[in-house]
Amino acid sequence: MSTSHVLICNWRDTRNPEGGGSEKFVEEVALGLVERGHRVTLFCAAHANAPRDEVRDGIRFVRRGSKLAVYAFALLGLALRRFRHVDVVVDVQNGLPFFTRLATRKPVVVLVHHVHREQWPVVYPGLMGRVGWWIESQLAPRLYRRSRYVAVSTATRDELVALGVDSDRISIVHNGTDPSPVTHVRPTAHPSLCVVGRLVPHKQVEHAIDVLAELTELPELELTVVGDGWWEKELREYAAQRGVADRVVFTGFVDERTKHEVYARSWLMALPSLKEGWGLVVGEAGSHSTPTVAYRSAGGTQESIDDGESGVLVDDHAGFVAAVRELMIDDEYRHRLGKGAYEKSRVFTWDQTREGFASVLAKPSR
């Protein structure tokens, strides 16, 4: 692909309080395209933490609408050519696509972090969730039947194939891991656990809170929850119900350095998410030799974690609690996994991510 204008439509950006690993991935690939001489516009929902329009690191950010209205604003803007001349569109499908295929004849690349089959009934129970899943599983594969796809893991690629997307149209581009900020923070003297991510139901932070309540033999075990989201009130109430509110710290949205200080002082990270396309936080924690316990069924965790070498993958809630218990009481085992987590964190780089995504856009359109 020669120098061109790339429009990326994404739900959020990294400055959004609910932004996370998927937004980090998008902005890294956008930066990689700018470095290669392309003009990039990133369209996302508006929020109070950033202006409606700005240029940062060469990327033009346009923020309009709420987390749902943003889809209509993007489709209308593309149809009315408000983004000026666009050569290729990257449609980031976070459950719902932006339906950009309806508004342009230019090539459209669909970026999928993971399929939301399990999340729809949790986040939107009832009719709305069923409609959302129908759009993701039935309508979107037909609408984008000639488009190229990018998946962030083999698990996501396999899920897309199961929905009817041709495997030869799917490229895998893994997440990278940022170099860790220099920190002199040491692990706590007492057992400590952290969870990092958006506070929403499908992240299942309750499972980490359960660990504190069920590991009665570790009364000093503390949990630090880093992140923001609309489910925070329910999580605080749940911690109180389980009788461990005094040992759970909610930090809210924090800067990068503070987040890495939490990783560095934690003995272990819990990732009890129902679904993860990759799990960017796994590599971030690993860069501080902090291993992770996660569910195997989350999908992408099977690639971001080497079970028994850089962390532990479990099959159910009881296994989650048992894995945390073992790692907390067995220092040698935890340190061995910590070393493996550090080595794993150095395998994937953002340079590789940028190059991989740019190479997808350089392929002839279909």
Buried (B, 14 or more C-beta within 10 A) or exposed (E): BEEBBBBBBBBBBBBBBBBBBBBBBBBBBBBBBBEBEBBBBBBBBBBEEBEEEEEBEEBBBBBBBEBEEBBBBBBEBBEEEEBEEBBBBBBBBBBBBBBBBEBBEBBBBBBBBBBBBBBBBBBBEEEEBEBBBEBBBEBBBEBBEEBBBBBBBBBBBBBBBEBEBBEEBBBBBBBBBBEBBEBEBEBBEEBBBBBBBBBBBBBBBBBBBBBBBBBEEBEEBBBBBBBBBEBBEBBBEBBEEBEBBEBBEBBEBBEEEEBBBBBBBBBBBBBBBBBBBBBBBBBBBBBBBBBBBBBBBBBBBBBBBBBEBBBBBBEEBEBBBBBBBEBBEEEEBBBBBBBBBBBBBEBBBBEBBBBBBBEBBEEEEE
